[in-house]
Amino acid sequence: MPIVTRRPGLVPAALAALVLAAGAVARAEARRPDSRRQATRAPLVPLEQVDPTIRQALAYATADNFLGRPAAGYVDGICRLTPGAARALARAQAILAQDGLALVVWDCHRPAAASRDFVAWATAPEAPPESEPEPARARRLRHHPNVPRAALLPQGYIAAHSGHTSGAAVDVGLWRPADGTLVDLGTPFDFFDPRSAHGAAGVEPGAAAARRTLAAAMRAAGFRPYRSEWWHYTLRARD
């Protein structure tokens, strides 16, 4: 039988090569922080498959929003959520039905391209009031009459990285199935102003009570509110 002679240092050198390779893989993964989250995140489902009774009016898929046009990344008006968020929203709908109320959703999963679109709009210069086009003026008065556009990002009304991209956050309001009317919640959706905060002063008592009703149902279903916006809720236990 031939005798195989091992050269000194061959095994340590091989081990060193393996260690270097493993380090390179680890560094590559570290540069891709979303890769593992995307692999384990539950796939999004259309809300209608879980609860078709929830009214859908996705604002950013239309021109009826602060941009005045559809936001980047929205290809349809379908609300998509993680399965857990969709089921939780169905629970909130069942709670509200006991009071003759129902949910309307204005935003669900938000494409990352839309968040970038929002930031680009928020950081673009505004036209001076004397030359502001009438459509832009109407949108400003509806969505942020008291907060300059340049302050919307620093004050948290627009976010560079939104929880909506996870599919576990929703923007919701209330309506009455009996007559089809929206419930007054004190301000319009996407009204970037201190009056939109939970517990804000100066909100008419009936609207303040409606906010509390919405918040109670959403909390009971497993959502937590965003302090500055009465319409924004995020699922507490993400799936």
LOGU-666603 format. One record per residue (C-alpha): residue number from 1; x, y, z. Coordinates in pm, whole numbers. Layout:
// LOGU-666603
<site i="NUM" x="X" y="Y" z="Z"/>
...
This chain:
// LOGU-666603
<site i="1" x="0" y="0" z="0"/>
<site i="2" x="148" y="337" z="-99"/>
<site i="3" x="228" y="570" z="183"/>
<site i="4" x="66" y="916" z="162"/>
<site i="5" x="279" y="1187" z="313"/>
<site i="6" x="93" y="1498" z="438"/>
<site i="7" x="277" y="1822" z="400"/>
<site i="8" x="290" y="2025" z="720"/>
<site i="9" x="53" y="2320" z="724"/>
<site i="10" x="-190" y="2185" z="461"/>
<site i="11" x="-481" y="2122" z="702"/>
<site i="12" x="-446" y="2455" z="886"/>
<site i="13" x="-435" y="2633" z="551"/>
<site i="14" x="-755" y="2463" z="441"/>
<site i="15" x="-922" y="2555" z="767"/>
<site i="16" x="-814" y="2914" z="726"/>
<site i="17" x="-964" y="2923" z="378"/>
<site i="18" x="-1293" y="2789" z="512"/>
<site i="19" x="-1297" y="3052" z="788"/>
<site i="20" x="-1234" y="3329" z="537"/>
<site i="21" x="-1511" y="3200" z="310"/>
<site i="22" x="-1757" y="3180" z="599"/>
<site i="23" x="-1669" y="3535" z="699"/>
<site i="24" x="-1734" y="3657" z="347"/>
<site i="25" x="-2078" y="3494" z="345"/>
<site i="26" x="-2162" y="3645" z="683"/>
<site i="27" x="-2059" y="3991" z="566"/>
<site i="28" x="-2268" y="3954" z="251"/>
<site i="29" x="-2572" y="3858" z="459"/>
<site i="30" x="-2512" y="4150" z="693"/>
<site i="31" x="-2528" y="4383" z="396"/>
<site i="32" x="-2870" y="4239" z="312"/>
<site i="33" x="-3065" y="4290" z="636"/>
<site i="34" x="-3401" y="4229" z="470"/>
<site i="35" x="-3314" y="3892" z="319"/>
<site i="36" x="-3392" y="3678" z="621"/>
<site i="37" x="-3699" y="3885" z="714"/>
<site i="38" x="-3836" y="3843" z="362"/>
<site i="39" x="-3774" y="3469" z="376"/>
<site i="40" x="-3968" y="3427" z="701"/>
<site i="41" x="-4240" y="3691" z="656"/>
<site i="42" x="-4586" y="3554" z="590"/>
<site i="43" x="-4711" y="3618" z="235"/>
<site i="44" x="-4966" y="3895" z="191"/>
<site i="45" x="-5329" y="3808" z="128"/>
<site i="46" x="-5612" y="4015" z="-19"/>
<site i="47" x="-5828" y="4140" z="268"/>
<site i="48" x="-6141" y="4050" z="74"/>
<site i="49" x="-6054" y="3681" z="105"/>
<site i="50" x="-6063" y="3712" z="484"/>
<site i="51" x="-6347" y="3963" z="531"/>
<site i="52" x="-6532" y="4093" z="224"/>
<site i="53" x="-6754" y="4315" z="441"/>
<site i="54" x="-6473" y="4563" z="512"/>
<site i="55" x="-6500" y="4858" z="277"/>
<site i="56" x="-6191" y="4933" z="68"/>
<site i="57" x="-6107" y="5281" z="-63"/>
<site i="58" x="-5730" y="5280" z="-110"/>
<site i="59" x="-5649" y="5649" z="-146"/>
<site i="60" x="-5298" y="5614" z="-289"/>
<site i="61" x="-5418" y="5401" z="-579"/>
<site i="62" x="-5618" y="5706" z="-694"/>
<site i="63" x="-5563" y="6081" z="-732"/>
<site i="64" x="-5767" y="6149" z="-415"/>
<site i="65" x="-5471" y="6204" z="-181"/>
<site i="66" x="-5217" y="6467" z="-81"/>
<site i="67" x="-5009" y="6397" z="-394"/>
<site i="68" x="-5299" y="6464" z="-628"/>
<site i="69" x="-5214" y="6150" z="-829"/>
<site i="70" x="-5165" y="5776" z="-773"/>
<site i="71" x="-4855" y="5701" z="-569"/>
<site i="72" x="-4570" y="5504" z="-720"/>
<site i="73" x="-4599" y="5128" z="-678"/>
<site i="74" x="-4978" y="5104" z="-649"/>
<site i="75" x="-5107" y="4895" z="-938"/>
<site i="76" x="-5462" y="4839" z="-813"/>
<site i="77" x="-5700" y="4928" z="-532"/>
<site i="78" x="-5674" y="4596" z="-348"/>
<site i="79" x="-5593" y="4592" z="24"/>
<site i="80" x="-5326" y="4333" z="100"/>
<site i="81" x="-5211" y="4241" z="450"/>
<site i="82" x="-5031" y="3967" z="635"/>
<site i="83" x="-5276" y="3688" z="728"/>
<site i="84" x="-5255" y="3784" z="1095"/>
<site i="85" x="-5332" y="4151" z="1026"/>
<site i="86" x="-5623" y="4058" z="799"/>
<site i="87" x="-5772" y="3829" z="1064"/>
<site i="88" x="-5725" y="4095" z="1332"/>
<site i="89" x="-5900" y="4352" z="1115"/>
<site i="90" x="-6189" y="4109" z="1072"/>
<site i="91" x="-6211" y="4086" z="1453"/>
<site i="92" x="-6230" y="4465" z="1478"/>
<site i="93" x="-6504" y="4464" z="1214"/>
<site i="94" x="-6707" y="4214" z="1418"/>
<site i="95" x="-6668" y="4426" z="1732"/>
<site i="96" x="-6783" y="4742" z="1555"/>
<site i="97" x="-7079" y="4564" z="1396"/>
<site i="98" x="-7232" y="4537" z="1743"/>
<site i="99" x="-7271" y="4918" z="1736"/>
<site i="100" x="-7395" y="4934" z="1377"/>
<site i="101" x="-7055" y="5048" z="1249"/>
<site i="102" x="-6802" y="4912" z="1002"/>
<site i="103" x="-6447" y="4974" z="887"/>
<site i="104" x="-6323" y="5148" z="576"/>
<site i="105" x="-5955" y="5102" z="486"/>
<site i="106" x="-5760" y="5377" z="310"/>
<site i="107" x="-5420" y="5208" z="307"/>
<site i="108" x="-5282" y="4860" z="377"/>
<site i="109" x="-4954" y="4722" z="245"/>
<site i="110" x="-4755" y="5010" z="97"/>
<site i="111" x="-4492" y="4944" z="-169"/>
<site i="112" x="-4147" y="5078" z="-83"/>
<site i="113" x="-4163" y="5281" z="-406"/>
<site i="114" x="-4460" y="5472" z="-261"/>
<site i="115" x="-4266" y="5565" z="53"/>
<site i="116" x="-3986" y="5700" z="-166"/>
<site i="117" x="-4245" y="5888" z="-369"/>
<site i="118" x="-4385" y="6048" z="-52"/>
<site i="119" x="-4040" y="6158" z="62"/>
<site i="120" x="-3959" y="6305" z="-280"/>
<site i="121" x="-4283" y="6505" z="-270"/>
<site i="122" x="-4226" y="6621" z="88"/>
<site i="123" x="-3873" y="6744" z="12"/>
<site i="124" x="-3961" y="6917" z="-315"/>
<site i="125" x="-3996" y="7296" z="-297"/>
<site i="126" x="-4346" y="7438" z="-270"/>
<site i="127" x="-4473" y="7711" z="-498"/>
<site i="128" x="-4518" y="8044" z="-320"/>
<site i="129" x="-4882" y="8117" z="-224"/>
<site i="130" x="-4921" y="8388" z="-488"/>
<site i="131" x="-4833" y="8145" z="-770"/>
<site i="132" x="-4972" y="7824" z="-622"/>
<site i="133" x="-5200" y="7643" z="-870"/>
<site i="134" x="-5557" y="7608" z="-746"/>
<site i="135" x="-5553" y="7223" z="-732"/>
<site i="136" x="-5233" y="7230" z="-522"/>
<site i="137" x="-5381" y="7497" z="-296"/>
<site i="138" x="-5697" y="7290" z="-244"/>
<site i="139" x="-5489" y="6983" z="-151"/>
<site i="140" x="-5275" y="7186" z="89"/>
<site i="141" x="-5582" y="7328" z="263"/>
<site i="142" x="-5733" y="6981" z="288"/>
<site i="143" x="-5425" y="6792" z="408"/>
<site i="144" x="-5181" y="7032" z="577"/>
<site i="145" x="-5315" y="7388" z="608"/>
<site i="146" x="-5110" y="7465" z="920"/>
<site i="147" x="-4793" y="7259" z="869"/>
<site i="148" x="-4555" y="7353" z="583"/>
<site i="149" x="-4468" y="7077" z="343"/>
<site i="150" x="-4101" y="7095" z="447"/>
<site i="151" x="-4200" y="7015" z="807"/>
<site i="152" x="-4407" y="6704" z="730"/>
<site i="153" x="-4107" y="6469" z="724"/>
<site i="154" x="-3933" y="6606" z="1037"/>
<site i="155" x="-4260" y="6606" z="1232"/>
<site i="156" x="-4335" y="6243" z="1144"/>
<site i="157" x="-4644" y="6289" z="928"/>
<site i="158" x="-4454" y="6135" z="636"/>
<site i="159" x="-4199" y="5859" z="701"/>
<site i="160" x="-3901" y="5750" z="495"/>
<site i="161" x="-3955" y="5393" z="619"/>
<site i="162" x="-4320" y="5318" z="683"/>
<site i="163" x="-4460" y="5032" z="888"/>
<site i="164" x="-4709" y="4988" z="606"/>
<site i="165" x="-4445" y="4812" z="397"/>
<site i="166" x="-4462" y="4517" z="636"/>
<site i="167" x="-4828" y="4453" z="552"/>
<site i="168" x="-4915" y="4471" z="923"/>
<site i="169" x="-5030" y="4834" z="936"/>
<site i="170" x="-5357" y="4990" z="820"/>
<site i="171" x="-5518" y="5331" z="783"/>
<site i="172" x="-5886" y="5299" z="875"/>
<site i="173" x="-6201" y="5495" z="943"/>
<site i="174" x="-6566" y="5423" z="1022"/>
<site i="175" x="-6888" y="5418" z="825"/>
<site i="176" x="-7250" y="5323" z="887"/>
<site i="177" x="-7378" y="5033" z="674"/>
<site i="178" x="-7736" y="5137" z="749"/>
<site i="179" x="-7710" y="5454" z="537"/>
<site i="180" x="-7365" y="5428" z="377"/>
<site i="181" x="-7231" y="5747" z="536"/>
<site i="182" x="-6883" y="5800" z="674"/>
<site i="183" x="-6854" y="5873" z="1045"/>
<site i="184" x="-6710" y="6214" z="1134"/>
<site i="185" x="-6379" y="6159" z="1313"/>
<site i="186" x="-6287" y="6522" z="1352"/>
<site i="187" x="-6051" y="6562" z="1056"/>
<site i="188" x="-6019" y="6405" z="713"/>
<site i="189" x="-5788" y="6108" z="657"/>
<site i="190" x="-5427" y="6221" z="606"/>
<site i="191" x="-5489" y="6557" z="774"/>
<site i="192" x="-5134" y="6638" z="882"/>
<site i="193" x="-5203" y="6849" z="1187"/>
<site i="194" x="-5196" y="6825" z="1569"/>
<site i="195" x="-5577" y="6793" z="1563"/>
<site i="196" x="-5537" y="6445" z="1412"/>
<site i="197" x="-5366" y="6311" z="1724"/>
<site i="198" x="-5544" y="6081" z="1965"/>
<site i="199" x="-5687" y="6291" z="2247"/>
<site i="200" x="-5626" y="6619" z="2060"/>
<site i="201" x="-5793" y="6929" z="2196"/>
<site i="202" x="-6054" y="7114" z="1992"/>
<site i="203" x="-6216" y="6803" z="1841"/>
<site i="204" x="-6597" y="6806" z="1847"/>
<site i="205" x="-6727" y="6571" z="2123"/>
<site i="206" x="-6910" y="6337" z="1884"/>
<site i="207" x="-6599" y="6298" z="1666"/>
<site i="208" x="-6380" y="6245" z="1973"/>
<site i="209" x="-6618" y="5972" z="2091"/>
<site i="210" x="-6602" y="5807" z="1747"/>
<site i="211" x="-6222" y="5806" z="1767"/>
<site i="212" x="-6241" y="5632" z="2103"/>
<site i="213" x="-6484" y="5375" z="1963"/>
<site i="214" x="-6251" y="5300" z="1672"/>
<site i="215" x="-5946" y="5282" z="1899"/>
<site i="216" x="-6120" y="5049" z="2146"/>
<site i="217" x="-6218" y="4805" z="1871"/>
<site i="218" x="-5874" y="4811" z="1708"/>
<site i="219" x="-5695" y="4763" z="2040"/>
<site i="220" x="-5925" y="4474" z="2132"/>
<site i="221" x="-5846" y="4313" z="1797"/>
<site i="222" x="-5470" y="4332" z="1855"/>
<site i="223" x="-5364" y="4663" z="1700"/>
<site i="224" x="-5177" y="4956" z="1856"/>
<site i="225" x="-5247" y="5316" z="1752"/>
<site i="226" x="-5004" y="5571" z="1617"/>
<site i="227" x="-5026" y="5867" z="1855"/>
<site i="228" x="-5027" y="6144" z="1592"/>
<site i="229" x="-5283" y="5993" z="1353"/>
<site i="230" x="-5624" y="5863" z="1460"/>
<site i="231" x="-5648" y="5647" z="1145"/>
<site i="232" x="-5314" y="5460" z="1166"/>
<site i="233" x="-5286" y="5124" z="1346"/>
<site i="234" x="-5021" y="4851" z="1351"/>
<site i="235" x="-5065" y="4488" z="1452"/>
<site i="236" x="-4893" y="4431" z="1785"/>
<site i="237" x="-4784" y="4072" z="1715"/>
<site i="238" x="-4635" y="4066" z="1366"/>
<site i="239" x="-4653" y="3745" z="1164"/>
